[in-house]
């Protein structure tokens, strides 16, 4: 089993930046790709970015050009650098296995709250 713990959220003004961290523990050798997801109040969870073991990255249209996903394999950590934040980025952010754009994991951690004020 793999556990994911997110951190780094907070309150920031529009246009500001935050860097989220995701530490994976457990059977990390089995991870092929990790994704960052978010869920705003009253909305469905959506994916934001993903990174594969080899370093390939993909971004949702909402995050493309503003967010950067990266990983430090030695630390079993995946990061999400978020720049030019907008109020609509306000959500709880989670990291988890990446399965597909239409199939999300069923078990989730606590996530980290990101609030962007206008």
C-alpha positions in Angstrom: 0.0 0.0 0.0 1.0 3.6 -0.6 0.0 6.5 1.5 0.1 10.1 0.3 0.4 13.2 2.6 -0.2 16.6 1.2 1.0 19.9 2.6 1.8 23.5 1.6 -1.6 25.0 1.2 -2.7 28.3 2.6 -4.3 31.7 1.9 -2.8 33.7 -0.9 -3.9 36.8 -2.9 -4.8 36.5 -6.6 -1.6 36.5 -8.7 0.4 34.9 -5.9 2.2 31.6 -5.7 2.2 28.5 -3.6 4.1 25.2 -3.7 2.4 22.1 -2.6 4.2 18.9 -1.5 3.1 15.3 -1.6 5.1 12.7 0.3 4.5 9.1 -0.6 5.3 6.3 1.8 4.9 2.5 1.6 5.2 0.5 -1.5 6.4 3.4 -3.6 8.2 1.2 -6.1 4.8 0.3 -7.5 3.9 3.9 -8.4 3.8 4.5 -12.2 2.4 8.0 -12.0 1.2 10.4 -9.4 -1.5 13.1 -10.0 -2.5 16.2 -8.3 -6.2 16.7 -8.0 -8.5 19.3 -6.5 -12.0 19.6 -5.3 -13.7 23.0 -4.8 -16.7 23.2 -2.5 -19.8 21.9 -4.2 -17.9 20.7 -7.2 -16.6 17.3 -8.4 -13.0 16.4 -7.9 -10.9 17.2 -11.0 -7.4 16.4 -12.0 -4.8 19.2 -12.2 -1.5 17.6 -13.3 0.3 14.3 -13.4 3.8 13.1 -13.6 5.1 9.7 -14.6 8.1 7.8 -13.1 10.2 8.8 -16.2 9.4 12.5 -15.7 6.7 13.0 -18.4 4.1 15.5 -17.3 0.6 16.4 -18.4 -1.6 19.3 -17.3 -5.3 20.0 -17.3 -6.3 23.1 -19.4 -7.1 24.9 -16.2 -3.5 24.6 -14.9 -1.5 24.6 -18.1 1.0 27.4 -18.2 0.6 28.4 -14.5 1.3 25.2 -12.6 4.4 23.0 -12.7 4.5 19.4 -11.3 7.8 17.9 -10.4 9.2 15.1 -8.4 12.2 14.2 -6.2 12.5 10.4 -6.3 15.1 10.3 -3.6 12.6 12.0 -1.2 9.5 10.2 -2.6 8.0 13.7 -3.0 6.0 15.3 -5.7 5.6 19.0 -5.9 3.0 21.3 -7.5 4.3 24.8 -8.0 1.3 27.1 -8.6 1.8 30.6 -10.0 -0.5 33.3 -11.1 -3.2 31.9 -8.8 -6.8 32.8 -9.4 -9.8 32.8 -7.0 -11.2 29.8 -9.0 -8.1 27.8 -8.0 -9.6 27.8 -4.5 -10.0 24.1 -3.5 -8.7 21.3 -1.4 -5.8 19.8 -3.3 -4.9 16.1 -3.2 -2.2 13.9 -4.6 -2.9 10.3 -5.4 -2.3 7.5 -7.9 -2.8 8.5 -11.5 -5.2 6.0 -13.2 -6.8 7.9 -16.1 -8.7 11.1 -16.8 -12.0 9.3 -16.2 -11.0 7.0 -13.4 -9.9 8.3 -10.0 -8.8 6.4 -6.9 -11.4 5.5 -4.4 -9.4 6.3 -1.3 -8.1 9.8 -0.5 -6.0 11.5 2.1 -6.8 14.8 3.9 -5.6 17.1 1.2 -4.4 20.6 1.7 -6.6 23.7 1.5 -5.7 26.4 -1.0 -7.6 29.6 -0.8 -7.1 32.4 -3.3 -8.6 35.8 -2.4 -9.5 38.4 -5.0 
